Amino acid sequence: MVEPIIRVENLSVIYEPGKTNEVAALKDINLEIFPEEYVIFFGPSGSGKSTMLYVLGGLERPSTGKVIVDKQDVHEFPEKKLMEFHRSTIGIIFQAFYLISSLSVKDNLLLPQIFEGAPHNERIKKMKILAERFGILDRLEKRSNELSGGQQQRVAAARALINDPKIILADEPVGNLDSKNAEITMQILVDLNQKFKKTVILVTHDPRYLQFAHRVFYIEDGKIVRTVRNAERQVSAKTAVQHLSDLEKLSQAYPYLTETRLRAKMILNQLILPFDLDQQRKIEEIIEQFIAHKFTAEEMVKKLDLSADQGGASLYASTARRLGDEVIEVAKELQIVEDTPAHKPSPMQVKVMELRRFLLDDFDGDLEVDQIHKIDLAIMNRLEGKLARADFKKLLDLAAKKGGVGLNTRTARNFSKRLELVLMSRRS
């Protein structure tokens, strides 16, 4: 049987215990993580996921319970032993990079090896190997503040790996990156796990990255509310599963719903849909490609009819035709599919969509399509100077039936404040 590389027993972290402002960041956590496993702690802001990561890394002490890493209780280490642990067993990739701007990329990479006391020739050799693997060999003499965000993240990843730790911790590592560099960084974490055989533990609130993990621990209000395993990724007999349950599949599709709401959705699916969850997901993918003009109507019907092995939804031909016709009819009614190809968005539209995604980054509520359109229009009018800051906030707060977006006052205020911060940073 594979022994866990991390074992957490009855772990709690409580701030200001016994006082009126006492806060329990983590509550009675028990879990095991196995060698070469890729694990994600997923949850909204304030759920306790980053605290979990810091406790696993020995950066924060638990109030109660134990954290056993590589058969050692991390929080019983004296200071010197803890420093050795950070250098040799744990590599950490932070969202803020924490590179030393006064040093070159080369010296930033070499620093952990210097503290480790590695011979000069050995550390230079290892540094160059990692720099080449991470595509930063031609940046070694530059200072870190001369690099792009994606390049800095690659330097941070190489630095975390240079002492060959068994475990890599990543705390929201793509939070400061654009979509292209975020994708590169997530691939780096996959490579660390698959090619370098490292145990990777990622903290994120972005459901797009859940597919990479062997297991996902969902955290809410300091508690692990459920654990979902990825049947397509197996790391050991201990964590392997042949099939996901329907509840686990729904959990992956709707990561922020409570378990009771997921069960309600599962019952509803059984009542109104004749397809299993795998078919539903494949049908959704096919419809998405159709309304994105990647399929013609006829190609969509053929795809619905194909077997799962051929990338289809495994429907009978008659069912595929009937469903295809219904999709086409509904799409026309909703004006989703037009006779002409989709137009490429203008630079202003792209900017508006980027700002809207930024505003909604930590928003865990549900928005209607009409609300999103109104938010986009409000952002565009604010960018063009047609809407003052106070009017922007009022429009977000105003009820939908009165022509507003229909957000609550607090959310409207937060959205307005975040947008103004972005606008001020671009003016400066």
C-alpha positions in Angstrom: 0.0 0.0 0.0 1.3 3.5 -0.9 2.1 5.6 2.2 0.8 9.2 2.1 3.4 11.9 1.8 1.2 14.2 3.7 -1.3 13.4 6.5 -3.4 15.9 8.3 -5.1 15.0 11.5 -7.8 17.0 13.3 -6.4 20.3 12.0 -7.9 23.6 13.1 -6.6 27.2 12.7 -8.3 29.8 14.9 -7.4 33.5 14.9 -8.0 35.5 18.1 -9.2 32.5 20.1 -11.6 33.3 23.0 -12.1 36.8 21.8 -15.3 38.4 20.4 -13.6 38.6 17.0 -12.5 34.9 17.0 -12.3 33.5 13.5 -11.9 29.8 12.6 -10.0 29.7 9.3 -9.9 25.9 9.3 -12.1 23.5 11.2 -11.1 19.9 12.1 -9.5 18.9 8.8 -8.5 15.3 8.1 -7.0 14.2 4.8 -4.1 12.3 3.1 -2.1 13.3 0.0 0.0 10.7 -1.8 3.4 10.8 -3.6 3.2 12.2 -7.2 -0.4 13.2 -6.7 -1.8 16.5 -8.1 -4.3 17.9 -5.6 -6.3 21.1 -5.7 -7.9 23.0 -2.8 -10.8 24.8 -4.4 -13.1 27.4 -3.0 -14.1 31.1 -3.0 -12.1 33.9 -1.4 -12.0 33.6 2.4 -12.8 29.9 2.4 -9.5 28.9 4.1 -7.8 27.3 1.1 -4.6 29.5 1.3 -4.4 29.0 5.1 -4.5 25.3 4.3 -1.5 25.6 2.0 0.5 27.7 4.4 -0.1 25.2 7.2 1.0 22.3 4.9 4.2 24.3 4.1 5.0 25.0 7.7 4.5 28.7 7.1 1.7 28.9 9.6 1.1 26.9 12.8 -2.1 25.1 13.5 -4.1 25.8 16.6 -4.9 22.1 17.1 -4.0 18.9 15.2 -1.0 17.6 13.3 0.5 18.0 9.9 2.7 15.0 9.1 4.9 15.6 6.0 7.2 12.8 4.8 6.7 11.0 8.2 7.6 14.1 10.2 5.4 16.5 12.2 6.3 19.8 10.6 5.1 21.9 13.4 7.3 20.3 16.0 10.4 21.3 14.0 12.8 23.8 15.7 13.6 26.9 13.6 16.7 25.5 12.0 15.0 22.2 11.0 12.1 24.1 9.6 14.4 26.1 7.4 16.0 22.9 6.1 12.5 21.5 5.5 11.6 24.6 3.4 14.8 24.2 1.3 14.8 20.5 0.7 11.2 19.1 0.9 8.9 22.0 -0.1 9.0 24.3 -3.1 6.5 27.2 -3.1 5.2 29.2 -6.1 3.4 32.3 -5.0 1.0 34.5 -7.0 3.3 37.5 -6.3 6.5 35.7 -7.5 8.7 37.1 -4.7 11.7 37.4 -6.9 14.5 39.8 -5.7 14.4 42.6 -8.2 18.0 43.8 -7.5 19.3 40.3 -8.5 19.6 38.8 -12.0 17.5 35.8 -13.0 20.6 33.7 -12.6 21.2 34.8 -9.0 17.5 34.4 -8.1 17.7 30.8 -9.3 21.0 30.1 -7.5 19.9 31.6 -4.2 18.3 28.4 -2.8 21.3 26.3 -3.8 23.7 28.8 -2.1 21.7 28.5 1.1 21.8 24.7 0.7 25.6 24.9 0.5 25.8 23.1 -2.9 29.2 23.2 -4.7 29.6 26.0 -7.2 29.9 23.8 -10.4 27.0 21.7 -9.3 24.6 24.6 -8.7 25.6 26.3 -12.0 24.9 23.1 -13.9 21.5 22.5 -12.3 20.5 26.2 -12.8 21.3 26.0 -16.5 19.4 22.8 -17.0 16.3 24.2 -15.3 16.6 27.6 -17.1 16.6 25.7 -20.4 13.6 23.5 -19.5 11.6 26.6 -18.5 12.6 28.6 -21.6 14.5 31.4 -19.7 18.1 30.5 -20.6 18.4 33.7 -22.7 17.1 35.8 -19.7 19.7 34.7 -17.1 21.6 38.1 -17.0 18.4 40.2 -16.9 17.0 41.5 -13.6 13.6 40.0 -12.7 11.8 43.3 -13.0 12.8 43.4 -16.7 10.8 40.3 -17.4 7.2 39.8 -18.4 4.8 38.4 -15.9 4.9 35.0 -17.6 8.7 34.9 -17.6 8.8 35.9 -13.9 6.4 33.0 -13.1 8.7 30.6 -15.0 11.7 31.9 -13.0 9.7 31.4 -9.8 8.8 27.8 -10.8 12.4 27.0 -11.7 13.5 28.4 -8.4 11.0 26.3 -6.5 12.4 23.2 -8.2 16.1 23.8 -8.0 16.6 22.1 -4.6 14.6 19.1 -6.0 11.8 19.2 -3.4 9.3 16.4 -3.2 6.3 18.7 -2.9 5.4 21.8 -4.9 2.9 24.2 -3.3 1.2 26.8 -5.7 -0.8 29.6 -4.2 -3.1 31.1 -6.9 -0.1 31.2 -9.2 -2.0 32.7 -12.2 -3.8 35.4 -10.4 -1.6 38.2 -11.9 -1.2 36.7 -15.4 -3.0 37.2 -18.7 -4.8 34.2 -20.2 -1.8 33.1 -22.4 0.7 33.1 -19.5 -1.9 31.6 -17.2 -2.2 28.6 -19.6 1.7 28.3 -19.7 1.9 28.4 -15.9 -0.8 25.7 -15.5 1.1 23.5 -18.0 4.3 24.0 -16.0 2.4 22.6 -12.9 1.2 19.6 -15.0 4.8 19.0 -16.2 6.1 19.3 -12.6 3.7 16.5 -11.6 3.9 14.3 -14.7 7.5 14.8 -15.9 9.3 15.7 -12.7 7.2 13.3 -10.6 6.5 16.0 -7.9 3.5 16.0 -5.6 1.7 19.3 -6.6 -0.8 21.1 -4.4 -2.6 24.0 -6.0 -4.9 26.5 -4.4 -7.4 28.2 -6.8 -10.8 29.7 -7.0 -11.0 29.1 -10.8 -13.0 26.0 -11.9 -11.2 25.9 -15.3 -8.2 24.2 -13.7 -10.0 21.4 -11.8 -9.5 19.1 -14.8 -5.7 18.9 -14.1 -6.0 17.3 -10.6 -6.2 13.7 -9.4 -8.4 15.0 -6.6 -10.1 18.2 -5.7 -10.8 19.2 -2.1 -13.7 21.7 -2.0 -13.3 24.1 0.9 -16.1 26.3 2.3 -16.0 28.3 5.6 -12.9 26.4 6.7 -14.2 22.9 6.1 -13.7 20.4 3.4 -17.3 19.9 2.2 -16.5 17.3 -0.4 -13.7 15.5 -2.3 -14.0 14.7 -6.0 -11.6 12.3 -7.8 -10.8 12.6 -11.5 -11.3 9.2 -13.1 -9.2 10.2 -16.1 -6.1 10.7 -13.9 -4.9 8.0 -11.5 -1.8 8.2 -9.4 -2.0 5.1 -7.2 -4.2 2.2 -6.2 -5.1 4.2 -3.1 -6.7 7.1 -5.1 -7.7 5.4 -8.3 -11.3 5.1 -9.4 -12.7 3.5 -12.5 -15.8 5.6 -12.7 -17.0 8.9 -11.2 -20.4 8.9 -9.5 -23.1 11.2 -11.0 -22.7 13.4 -8.0 -19.0 13.8 -8.6 -19.5 14.6 -12.2 -22.1 17.3 -11.3 -19.6 18.6 -8.7 -17.0 19.1 -11.4 -19.5 20.9 -13.7 -21.0 23.1 -10.9 -18.1 23.5 -8.5 -19.7 26.2 -6.3 -23.0 24.5 -5.6 -23.7 22.8 -2.2 -24.0 19.1 -2.0 -27.7 19.3 -1.4 -28.2 21.5 -4.4 -26.2 19.1 -6.5 -28.4 16.2 -5.4 -31.5 18.3 -6.3 -30.0 19.0 -9.7 -29.3 15.3 -10.1 -32.9 14.4 -9.4 -34.1 17.1 -11.8 -31.9 15.7 -14.5 -33.4 12.3 -14.0 -36.9 13.7 -14.3 -36.5 15.9 -17.4 -33.6 14.5 -19.4 -33.4 11.1 -21.2 -29.5 11.3 -21.3 -26.9 10.4 -18.7 -24.5 13.0 -17.5 -21.7 12.0 -19.8 -24.1 12.4 -22.8 -25.3 15.7 -21.4 -21.8 17.0 -21.3 -20.9 15.9 -24.8 -24.2 17.3 -26.2 -23.4 20.6 -24.5 -20.0 20.6 -26.1 -21.4 19.9 -29.6 -24.1 22.6 -29.2 -21.4 25.1 -28.1 -19.3 24.3 -31.2 -22.4 24.8 -33.3 -23.4 28.2 -31.9 -19.7 29.2 -32.2 -19.9 28.5 -36.0 -17.4 25.6 -35.8 -20.1 23.2 -37.0 -22.8 23.5 -39.6 -26.3 22.3 -38.6 -25.8 19.0 -40.5 -22.4 18.4 -38.9 -23.9 19.0 -35.5 -26.5 16.3 -36.2 -23.8 13.9 -37.4 -21.8 14.6 -34.3 -24.7 13.9 -32.0 -25.2 10.5 -33.8 -21.6 9.4 -33.6 -20.5 7.0 -30.9 -18.5 8.2 -27.8 -15.3 6.6 -29.2 -15.7 8.7 -32.3 -16.2 11.9 -30.2 -20.0 11.9 -30.5 -22.9 11.8 -28.1 -24.0 8.2 -29.0 -27.6 9.1 -29.8 -29.8 7.2 -32.2 -30.0 8.8 -35.7 -33.6 9.7 -35.2 -32.9 11.2 -31.8 -29.9 13.1 -33.1 -32.0 14.6 -35.9 -34.9 15.6 -33.6 -32.6 17.1 -31.0 -30.6 18.9 -33.8 -33.7 20.4 -35.2 -34.8 21.6 -31.7 -31.4 23.2 -31.1 -31.5 25.0 -34.4 -35.1 26.3 -33.7 -34.3 27.5 -30.2 -31.0 29.1 -31.3 -32.8 31.1 -34.0 -35.4 32.2 -31.5 -32.7 33.4 -29.1 -30.8 35.0 -32.0 -27.7 32.9 -31.0 -27.2 31.6 -34.5 -27.3 34.0 -37.4 -27.1 33.5 -41.2 -23.8 35.3 -41.3 -20.6 34.3 -39.6 -19.8 35.7 -36.2 -18.0 39.1 -36.4 -14.6 39.5 -34.8 -15.0 41.7 -31.6 -13.6 45.2 -31.8 -10.6 46.3 -29.6 -13.1 48.1 -27.4 -15.4 45.0 -27.0 -12.3 42.9 -26.1 -11.3 45.5 -23.5 -14.9 45.6 -22.1 -15.0 41.8 -21.8 -11.6 41.7 -20.0 -12.8 44.3 -17.5 -16.0 42.5 -16.9 -14.1 39.2 -16.3 -11.9 41.1 -13.8 -14.9 42.5 -12.0 -16.6 39.1 -11.8 -13.4 37.3 -10.7 -14.4 36.8 -7.1 -18.2 37.0 -7.7 -19.9 33.8 -6.8 -23.5 34.7 -7.6 -25.6 33.9 -10.7 -26.1 36.4 -13.4 -28.6 36.3 -16.3 -27.5 37.0 -19.9 -29.3 40.3 -19.9 -27.4 41.4 -16.7 -24.1 40.6 -18.3 -25.0 42.6 -21.4 -26.0 45.6 -19.2 -22.7 45.3 -17.3 -20.8 45.3 -20.6 -22.7 48.4 -21.8 -22.1 50.2 -18.5 -18.4 49.5 -18.7 -18.2 50.7 -22.3 -20.0 53.9 -21.4 -17.7 54.5 -18.4 -14.7 53.9 -20.6 -16.0 56.4 -23.2 -16.8 59.0 -20.5 -20.5 58.8 -21.1 -21.1 57.6 -17.6 -19.7 59.1 -14.4 -18.4 56.9 -11.6 -21.5 57.6 -9.4 -23.9 56.9 -12.2 -22.0 53.7 -13.1 -22.5 52.5 -9.5 -26.2 53.5 -9.5 -26.8 51.7 -12.7 -25.4 48.5 -11.3 -27.5 48.9 -8.1 -30.7 49.8 -9.9 -33.4 47.1 -10.2 -33.6 45.3 -13.5 -37.2 46.3 -14.0 -36.1 49.9 -13.9 -33.4 49.4 -16.5 -30.5 48.7 -14.2 -28.3 45.6 -13.7 -30.0 44.6 -10.4 -27.0 43.9 -8.2 -27.1 44.5 -4.5 -25.6 47.8 -3.2 -22.5 46.2 -1.8 -21.6 44.4 -5.0 -22.3 47.5 -7.1 -20.0 49.5 -4.8 -17.2 46.9 -5.0 -17.5 46.6 -8.8 -17.4 50.4 -9.2 -14.3 50.6 -6.9 -12.5 47.9 -8.7 -13.2 49.4 -12.1 -11.9 52.8 -11.0 -8.7 51.3 -9.6 -8.0 49.8 -13.1 -8.9 53.1 -14.8 -6.6 55.1 -12.5 -3.7 52.6 -13.0 -4.0 53.0 -16.8 -4.1 56.8 -16.6 -0.9 57.0 -14.4 
